[in-house]
Amino acid sequence: MTTQEVATLGGGCFWCTEAVFSEIEGVVKVESGYSGGSLTNPSHEQVSTGTTGHAEVVQITFDSSIVSFKEILEIFFATHDPTSLNRQGNDVGTQYRSVVFYHDNKQRATAEEIIEELGNSGAYDAPIVTKVEPFEVFYKAEDYHTNYFKSHPEQPYCKLVIAPKITKLREYYWDKLKRN
């Protein structure tokens, strides 16, 4: 019985989301890319214009016997701002929207349930605007985006935006981290 599943999530810049999920035990692979738009095989330059309809996403392959889709989503919501429409910090545009592209009805139900729970919990000062949409296709980003944070930890964006997310992840989800 296979326990590998795939999740496709957009939470702003894919460098951030990839860095977060690369740390999680049970995550087999994290790929940065694009989903949700109309252009076939778009480039980063095209997606960055905000006119293709694509979101920057990560496609996460994970072992659900180690980390569940629900846990993946809990980490996802804790490491980006799901109340900010079409932006994360200074990254502005529909390409930075908060979105869960579900691969089956179980994923859809789980995503909708977590959004409702978080919305009712008072955890956020504003309504959650994360979209839950059916997965259609994933286009892998250019190779230079792979492991961007690990390859460029001294780059200002990495130090100012990604490093604090990793610190928060390690503080709140230390029990979910890979033990290297």
C-alpha positions as CSV (number, residue, x, y, z in Angstrom):
1,M,0.0,0.0,0.0
2,T,1.5,3.3,-1.0
3,T,1.5,6.1,1.5
4,Q,2.9,8.8,-0.8
5,E,0.7,11.7,-1.5
6,V,1.1,15.0,-3.3
7,A,0.1,18.5,-2.1
8,T,0.2,21.6,-4.2
9,L,0.2,24.9,-2.2
10,G,0.7,28.5,-2.9
11,G,1.7,30.7,0.0
12,G,3.5,33.7,-1.5
13,C,7.0,33.3,-2.9
14,F,7.8,29.7,-3.5
15,W,11.3,30.1,-2.1
16,C,9.8,30.5,1.4
17,T,7.3,27.7,1.1
18,E,10.0,25.3,-0.3
19,A,12.4,26.2,2.5
20,V,9.7,25.4,5.1
21,F,8.6,22.1,3.8
22,S,12.1,20.9,3.0
23,E,12.6,20.7,6.8
24,I,9.6,18.5,7.5
25,E,10.0,14.8,8.4
26,G,8.1,12.7,5.9
27,V,8.4,15.1,3.1
28,V,10.1,13.2,0.2
29,K,10.4,16.0,-2.3
30,V,9.5,19.7,-2.6
31,E,9.5,21.4,-6.1
32,S,8.9,25.0,-6.8
33,G,6.7,25.8,-9.7
34,Y,3.5,27.3,-11.1
35,S,-0.2,26.3,-11.1
36,G,-3.6,27.7,-11.6
37,G,-3.1,29.8,-14.7
38,S,-3.9,29.6,-18.4
39,L,-0.4,29.7,-20.0
40,T,1.2,26.4,-20.8
41,N,4.7,25.9,-19.4
42,P,5.2,29.5,-18.2
43,S,8.5,31.1,-17.2
44,H,9.2,32.9,-13.9
45,E,9.4,36.1,-15.9
46,Q,5.9,35.5,-17.4
47,V,4.3,34.5,-14.0
48,S,5.9,37.5,-12.3
49,T,3.9,39.9,-14.5
50,G,0.7,38.7,-12.8
51,T,-1.0,38.2,-16.1
52,T,-0.8,34.4,-16.5
53,G,-3.2,33.5,-13.7
54,H,-0.6,31.2,-12.2
55,A,0.4,31.2,-8.5
56,E,3.9,30.5,-7.3
57,V,3.4,27.1,-5.7
58,V,5.3,24.2,-4.2
59,Q,4.4,20.6,-5.1
60,I,5.1,18.5,-2.0
61,T,5.5,14.7,-2.2
62,F,5.1,13.3,1.3
63,D,4.7,10.0,3.1
64,S,1.3,10.3,4.8
65,S,2.2,7.5,7.3
66,I,4.7,10.0,8.7
67,V,3.1,13.4,8.1
68,S,-0.6,13.8,7.2
69,F,-2.1,16.2,4.7
70,K,-3.8,17.9,7.7
71,E,-0.4,18.5,9.4
72,I,1.0,19.8,6.1
73,L,-1.8,22.3,6.0
74,E,-1.4,23.3,9.6
75,I,2.3,24.1,8.9
76,F,1.3,25.9,5.7
77,F,-1.2,28.2,7.5
78,A,1.2,28.9,10.4
79,T,4.1,29.9,8.1
80,H,2.4,32.4,5.8
81,D,-0.4,35.0,6.1
82,P,-3.7,33.5,4.8
83,T,-5.6,36.7,5.5
84,S,-3.6,38.8,3.0
85,L,-5.3,38.9,-0.5
86,N,-2.8,38.5,-3.4
87,R,0.2,39.4,-1.4
88,Q,2.7,38.2,1.2
89,G,4.7,41.1,2.7
90,N,6.2,43.1,-0.1
91,D,5.4,40.4,-2.7
92,V,2.2,41.7,-4.3
93,G,0.1,40.2,-7.1
94,T,-2.1,37.2,-7.8
95,Q,1.0,35.1,-8.4
96,Y,1.5,35.4,-4.6
97,R,-2.0,34.4,-3.6
98,S,-2.8,31.9,-0.8
99,V,-4.2,28.8,-2.4
100,V,-4.6,25.1,-1.9
101,F,-4.9,23.1,-5.1
102,Y,-6.5,19.9,-4.0
103,H,-5.8,16.6,-5.7
104,D,-8.9,14.7,-4.5
105,N,-12.1,15.3,-2.6
106,K,-10.5,14.2,0.7
107,Q,-7.9,17.0,0.3
108,R,-10.6,19.5,-0.5
109,A,-12.6,18.6,2.5
110,T,-9.6,18.7,4.8
111,A,-8.6,22.1,3.5
112,E,-12.1,23.5,3.9
113,E,-12.3,22.1,7.4
114,I,-9.0,23.6,8.5
115,I,-9.9,27.0,7.0
116,E,-13.2,26.9,8.9
117,E,-11.5,25.8,12.1
118,L,-8.9,28.6,11.9
119,G,-11.5,31.2,10.9
120,N,-13.6,30.3,14.0
121,S,-10.6,30.1,16.3
122,G,-9.8,33.7,16.5
123,A,-6.2,33.0,15.5
124,Y,-6.3,35.7,12.9
125,D,-7.6,39.3,13.1
126,A,-9.0,39.2,9.5
127,P,-10.9,36.6,7.5
128,I,-8.9,33.9,5.8
129,V,-8.8,34.5,2.0
130,T,-7.0,31.2,1.0
131,K,-8.7,29.7,-2.1
132,V,-9.3,26.0,-2.3
133,E,-9.3,25.0,-6.0
134,P,-9.0,21.8,-8.0
135,F,-5.5,20.9,-9.1
136,E,-5.1,20.8,-12.8
137,V,-1.4,21.0,-13.8
138,F,2.0,21.8,-12.2
139,Y,4.8,23.4,-14.2
140,K,8.2,23.1,-12.5
141,A,10.1,26.3,-12.0
142,E,13.5,27.0,-13.6
143,D,16.3,25.1,-11.9
144,Y,17.9,28.1,-10.3
145,H,14.8,28.3,-8.0
146,T,15.5,24.9,-6.5
147,N,16.7,25.0,-2.9
148,Y,17.1,28.7,-3.2
149,F,17.2,29.4,0.5
150,K,19.8,26.7,1.2
151,S,21.9,27.9,-1.7
152,H,21.6,31.7,-0.9
153,P,21.2,32.1,2.9
154,E,23.1,35.4,2.9
155,Q,20.9,36.9,0.1
156,P,18.9,39.8,1.7
157,Y,15.5,38.4,0.8
158,C,16.5,35.1,2.4
159,K,17.8,36.7,5.6
160,L,14.9,39.1,6.0
161,V,11.9,37.1,4.8
162,I,12.7,33.3,4.8
163,A,15.0,33.0,7.8
164,P,12.3,34.3,10.3
165,K,9.8,31.7,8.8
166,I,12.3,28.9,9.4
167,T,13.0,30.2,13.0
168,K,9.2,30.1,13.6
169,L,8.9,26.7,12.1
170,R,11.7,25.3,14.3
171,E,10.2,26.9,17.4
172,Y,6.6,25.7,16.9
173,Y,7.1,22.5,14.9
174,W,10.4,21.1,16.2
175,D,8.7,17.7,16.6
176,K,7.9,17.6,12.9
177,L,11.4,18.4,11.7
178,K,13.8,16.0,9.9
179,R,16.5,14.7,12.2
180,N,19.6,14.9,10.1
